[in-house]
C-alpha cells in the first residue's frame, strides 16, 4: 500500500501538470515567447549598459528599436502580400492547369496499365457488354418517354416543405463556428498584446528577478538553483539566438539566389524559406513550398530546378555545418528524445509546441544536469 501511495502521488502530479499546460496554453506560450524574445534582446541591452545607460532606459531603447524593425518588416511583407493578392487569379490558373495536366497523365497511365494487364479478348467482351448496357438504357428511356406522351398530364408535385428546425440547426452550427473562430482570434490577439510589456519588464527588472528568485533557496540549494538558472539561460539563449541568426543568414542567401533566378517576391519567399528550413524534420519540404509557389508565375523549368537545388543545398549546409557549430554545441539532446518531445509538445500546444519543443526539453535537461538526484534523467535526455 505504501509503494502504491508513493507511485500515485507522482502520477497525479504529472496529470495535474499536463492539464495545466493543456488548458493554460495561451498563458504559457505567451510567457515563453516573451522570455525567448528577451533572451534575443539581452545582448543589446548589455551593450547599451556598457556605455553608461541605465538598464531601464537601455531596455526601453532596445524594445523601441525592435518594434520599429518589426514595423518596417511588416510593411515590407504587407507590400509583397498585396502584390501577391493582385496576382492570385494568375496563380490560380497556373495551379488549375498543373492539376489538370497531372490528372490527364494519371488517366493516361491508368489506361496504359489497363491495356497491358487485360487481355484483348476480355477487353472486347467488356466493351460489348458496356455497349449493350447503354443500348438497353436508351431503349428503356425511349419507352418511358412514349408512355409519358400518351398518358394524361398530371399536376406538378408540390415542392417538399423545408423543416424549419433544420435551418435553425444549420444557422446555429455556422454561428457557433464563427463565434469560436472569433473568440480564438481575440484570445491570440489579447495574449500577443502583452508580449511587448512582458519583454520590457523582463529586461528592465532582470537583476531584481534573479535576486528574488534565489531568495526561495537556502545554503547549497541556492548555489544549485543559480547554476540551474544560468544553465537554462545559456541553453535557451544559444538555441534562440543561434536559430535567429541562422535564419537571418539563410534568409539573406535565399533572397539573393531567388533574385538572381528572377523569382517573383524574392524577399518574401527568401524570408519564409530561410526560417522554415529550421523546423525539425519537415524543414526541407516547408522551405521549398513558398519559392515553388512564387515560381508558378513565370512557370519555367529552370526556375523550378534552381529553387529546388538552392533550397536543398542551403538546408544541408545549415543542418550539417552551421547548426552544429552555432546551436548544437550547447543543446545536447538525442534524436529519440527530440522526437518524443515534438510529439508531446505538439499534442499539448499544436504548432507553437513544435517550435518550442526543443528549447523546453533542453532547458529541462539543464535543470536535471545541475540537480544531483536528477542527473540520471539528464544523461537519459542527452546525446
C-alpha positions in Angstrom: 0.0 0.0 0.0 2.8 2.4 0.8 4.5 1.7 -2.5 1.2 2.3 -4.3 0.8 5.5 -2.5 4.3 6.7 -3.4 3.7 5.9 -7.0 0.2 7.5 -7.1 1.5 11.0 -6.0 3.9 11.4 -8.9 1.3 10.2 -11.4 -1.3 12.6 -10.0 1.3 15.4 -10.1 2.2 14.7 -13.7 -1.5 14.6 -14.6 -2.1 18.0 -13.0 0.9 19.5 -14.8 -0.2 18.2 -18.2 -3.7 19.5 -17.5 -2.4 22.9 -16.6 -0.1 23.0 -19.7 -3.0 22.0 -22.0 -5.7 24.3 -20.6 -3.4 27.2 -20.0 -1.6 27.0 -23.3 -2.3 30.7 -24.2 -0.7 31.9 -21.0 2.3 29.6 -21.1 3.0 30.1 -24.8 2.8 33.9 -24.4 5.2 33.8 -21.4 7.7 31.5 -23.1 7.7 33.6 -26.3 8.3 36.8 -24.3 11.2 35.1 -22.4 12.8 34.0 -25.7 12.5 37.5 -27.2 14.1 38.9 -24.0 17.0 36.4 -24.4 17.5 37.7 -28.0 17.5 41.4 -26.9 19.5 41.0 -23.8 23.0 41.3 -25.5 21.9 44.6 -27.0 20.7 45.8 -23.6 24.1 44.8 -22.1 25.9 46.7 -24.8 24.0 49.9 -24.0 24.6 49.4 -20.3 28.4 49.4 -21.0 28.1 53.0 -22.4 26.6 54.1 -19.1 22.9 54.0 -19.9 20.6 52.8 -17.0 19.1 49.4 -17.5 15.5 50.7 -17.7 16.5 53.3 -20.4 18.5 50.7 -22.3 15.6 48.3 -22.2 13.2 50.9 -23.5 15.5 51.9 -26.3 16.1 48.3 -27.4 12.3 47.4 -27.2 11.5 50.6 -29.2 14.1 49.7 -31.9 12.7 46.1 -32.0 9.2 47.4 -32.6 10.4 49.8 -35.3 12.2 46.9 -37.0 9.1 44.7 -36.8 7.0 47.6 -38.2 9.4 48.0 -41.2 9.4 44.3 -41.8 5.6 44.1 -41.5 5.2 46.9 -44.0 7.6 45.2 -46.4 5.7 41.9 -46.0 2.4 43.7 -46.5 3.5 45.3 -49.7 4.7 41.9 -51.0 1.5 40.2 -49.9 -0.7 42.9 -51.5 1.1 42.5 -54.8 0.7 38.7 -54.5 -3.0 39.2 -53.8 -3.4 41.1 -57.0 -1.8 38.2 -58.9 -3.8 35.4 -57.2 -6.0 34.8 -60.3 -3.0 34.2 -62.4 -1.5 31.8 -59.9 -4.9 30.1 -59.6 -5.0 29.5 -63.3 -1.4 28.1 -63.2 -2.4 25.7 -60.4 -5.6 24.6 -62.2 -3.6 23.9 -65.4 -1.0 22.0 -63.3 -3.7 19.9 -61.6 -5.4 19.2 -65.0 -2.1 18.1 -66.5 -1.4 15.7 -63.6 -4.9 14.3 -63.8 -4.6 13.7 -67.6 -1.2 12.0 -67.1 -2.7 9.8 -64.4 -5.6 8.8 -66.6 -3.3 8.0 -69.5 -1.1 5.9 -67.2 -4.2 4.1 -65.9 -5.4 3.3 -69.4 -1.9 2.1 -70.5 -1.7 -0.1 -67.4 -5.2 -1.5 -68.1 -4.3 -2.3 -71.7 -1.1 -4.1 -70.7 -2.7 -6.2 -67.9 -6.1 -7.1 -69.5 -6.2 -9.5 -72.5 -7.6 -8.2 -75.8 -10.5 -10.7 -75.8 -11.6 -9.7 -72.3 -11.4 -6.1 -73.2 -13.6 -6.7 -76.3 -16.2 -8.6 -74.2 -16.3 -5.8 -71.6 -16.7 -3.2 -74.4 -19.6 -5.2 -75.9 -21.2 -5.5 -72.5 -21.0 -1.8 -72.0 -22.4 -1.1 -75.4 -25.3 -3.5 -74.8 -26.0 -1.9 -71.4 -26.0 1.6 -72.9 -28.4 0.4 -75.7 -30.8 -1.1 -73.1 -30.8 2.1 -71.1 -31.6 4.1 -74.2 -34.4 1.8 -75.1 -35.9 2.0 -71.6 -35.6 5.8 -71.6 -37.4 5.9 -75.0 -40.2 3.7 -73.7 -40.7 5.9 -70.7 -40.9 9.0 -72.9 -43.6 7.3 -75.1 -45.7 6.4 -72.1 -45.5 9.9 -70.7 -46.6 11.4 -74.0 -49.7 9.1 -74.2 -50.8 9.5 -70.6 -52.9 12.4 -69.2 -50.9 15.3 -67.9 -50.5 15.2 -64.1 -50.4 18.3 -61.9 -46.8 19.1 -60.9 -45.9 17.8 -57.5 -45.7 20.3 -54.7 -42.2 21.1 -53.6 -41.3 19.5 -50.3 -41.5 21.7 -47.2 -38.2 22.5 -45.7 -38.2 21.9 -42.0 -37.5 25.0 -40.0 -35.8 23.1 -37.3 -33.0 22.0 -39.7 -32.5 25.6 -40.9 -32.2 26.7 -37.3 -29.7 24.0 -36.5 -27.6 24.8 -39.5 -27.6 28.5 -38.7 -26.8 27.8 -35.1 -23.9 25.5 -36.2 -22.5 28.2 -38.5 -22.9 30.8 -35.8 -21.1 28.7 -33.2 -18.3 28.1 -35.7 -17.9 31.8 -36.4 -18.1 32.6 -32.7 -15.4 30.1 -31.8 -13.1 31.3 -34.6 -13.6 35.0 -33.5 -13.0 34.1 -29.8 -9.8 32.2 -30.6 -8.6 35.1 -32.7 -9.4 37.6 -29.9 -7.6 35.4 -27.4 -4.5 35.2 -29.6 -4.6 39.0 -30.2 -5.1 39.7 -26.5 -2.1 37.5 -25.5 0.1 39.0 -28.2 -0.6 42.5 -26.9 1.1 41.5 -23.6 4.3 40.4 -25.2 6.0 43.9 -25.6 5.2 44.8 -22.0 6.5 41.4 -20.7 9.7 41.8 -22.7 10.3 45.3 -21.4 9.8 44.3 -17.8 11.9 41.2 -18.1 14.8 43.2 -19.5 14.5 46.2 -17.1 13.9 44.0 -14.0 16.3 41.2 -14.9 18.7 41.7 -11.9 15.9 42.1 -9.4 14.1 39.0 -10.8 17.3 36.9 -10.4 17.9 38.0 -6.8 14.3 37.5 -5.8 14.2 34.0 -7.4 17.3 32.9 -5.4 15.7 34.1 -2.2 13.4 31.0 -2.3 16.5 28.7 -1.7 19.0 28.5 1.1 22.5 27.2 1.5 23.7 24.7 -1.1 20.3 24.7 -2.7 20.8 28.4 -3.7 24.0 27.5 -5.4 22.3 24.7 -7.3 19.4 27.0 -8.3 21.9 29.6 -9.5 23.7 27.1 -11.6 20.5 25.7 -13.0 19.2 29.1 -13.9 22.5 30.0 -15.6 22.4 26.7 -17.5 18.8 27.2 -18.7 19.7 30.8 -19.7 22.8 29.7 -21.7 20.9 26.8 -23.5 17.8 28.8 -24.3 19.9 31.8 -25.4 22.1 29.6 -27.6 19.2 27.9 -29.2 17.0 31.1 -29.7 19.8 33.5 -30.8 21.6 30.8 -32.8 18.4 29.9 -34.7 17.6 33.5 -35.2 21.0 34.4 -36.6 21.0 31.2 -38.7 17.5 32.1 -40.0 18.7 35.6 -41.0 21.7 34.1 -42.8 19.6 31.7 -44.7 17.1 34.5 -45.5 19.8 36.7 -47.0 21.3 33.8 -49.1 17.9 32.6 -50.2 16.7 36.0 -51.2 19.9 36.7 -53.1 19.7 33.4 -55.0 15.9 33.9 -55.7 16.6 37.4 -57.0 19.3 36.1 -59.2 16.9 33.5 -60.6 14.4 36.4 -61.2 11.8 34.7 -59.0 8.8 37.0 -58.1 8.6 38.1 -54.5 12.2 37.1 -53.8 12.4 38.8 -50.4 9.2 37.3 -49.1 10.0 33.8 -50.4 13.5 34.0 -49.1 12.4 35.0 -45.6 9.8 32.3 -45.4 12.1 29.7 -46.9 15.1 30.6 -44.6 13.2 30.4 -41.3 11.0 27.4 -42.3 14.2 25.5 -43.1 15.0 25.4 -39.4 11.8 23.5 -38.5 12.9 20.0 -37.3 12.4 17.0 -39.6 10.0 18.7 -42.1 12.1 21.8 -42.7 13.1 20.9 -46.2 9.6 20.5 -47.8 8.3 23.5 -45.8 11.2 25.6 -47.1 10.5 24.6 -50.7 6.8 25.5 -50.6 7.0 29.3 -50.7 9.5 29.7 -53.6 7.9 27.0 -55.6 4.5 28.8 -55.2 6.2 32.0 -56.3 7.7 30.2 -59.3 4.2 29.4 -60.7 4.1 33.0 -62.1 6.9 32.6 -64.7 6.3 28.8 -64.9 9.8 28.0 -66.2 11.6 24.7 -65.7 15.0 26.3 -65.0 13.4 28.4 -62.2 11.9 25.3 -60.6 15.2 23.4 -60.8 17.1 26.4 -59.4 14.7 26.7 -56.5 14.8 23.0 -55.6 18.6 22.8 -55.8 19.3 26.0 -53.9 16.9 25.3 -51.1 18.2 21.7 -50.7 21.9 22.8 -50.7 21.2 25.6 -48.2 19.2 23.3 -45.9 22.0 20.7 -46.0 24.6 23.4 -45.3 22.6 24.8 -42.4 21.8 21.3 -40.9 25.2 19.7 -41.2 27.7 22.6 -41.0 26.3 25.7 -39.4 23.7 24.3 -37.0 26.1 22.1 -35.0 28.6 24.9 -34.6 26.1 27.7 -33.7 23.4 25.8 -31.8 24.4 22.1 -31.3 27.5 22.9 -29.2 25.2 23.6 -26.2 22.0 21.8 -26.9 22.8 18.1 -26.4 19.7 16.1 -27.0 19.5 12.6 -28.5 17.2 12.1 -31.6 14.8 9.8 -29.7 14.1 12.4 -27.0 13.7 15.1 -29.7 11.1 13.1 -31.5 9.1 12.3 -28.3 9.3 16.0 -27.2 8.0 17.1 -30.6 5.1 14.7 -30.2 4.3 15.7 -26.7 4.5 19.5 -27.1 2.8 19.3 -30.5 -0.1 17.4 -28.8 -0.3 20.0 -26.0 0.2 23.2 -27.9 -0.2 22.3 -31.6 2.0 24.3 -34.0 3.6 26.5 -31.3 4.5 23.4 -29.4 6.5 22.0 -32.3 8.6 25.3 -32.4 9.1 25.4 -28.6 9.7 21.6 -28.0 13.5 21.6 -28.4 14.3 24.7 -26.2 11.9 23.5 -23.5 13.4 20.0 -23.4 16.9 21.4 -23.5 16.1 23.7 -20.5 14.7 20.7 -18.6 17.9 18.8 -19.3 19.9 21.8 -18.0 17.9 21.6 -14.7 18.4 17.9 -14.4 22.2 18.2 -15.0 22.6 20.6 -12.1 20.5 18.7 -9.5 22.2 15.6 -8.1 19.1 13.4 -7.8 18.0 14.2 -11.3 21.3 13.7 -13.1 20.3 10.2 -14.4 17.4 11.9 -16.2 19.8 14.5 -17.7 22.0 11.7 -19.0 19.0 10.0 -20.5 17.9 13.1 -22.3 21.5 13.8 -23.6 23.2 12.6 -26.6 
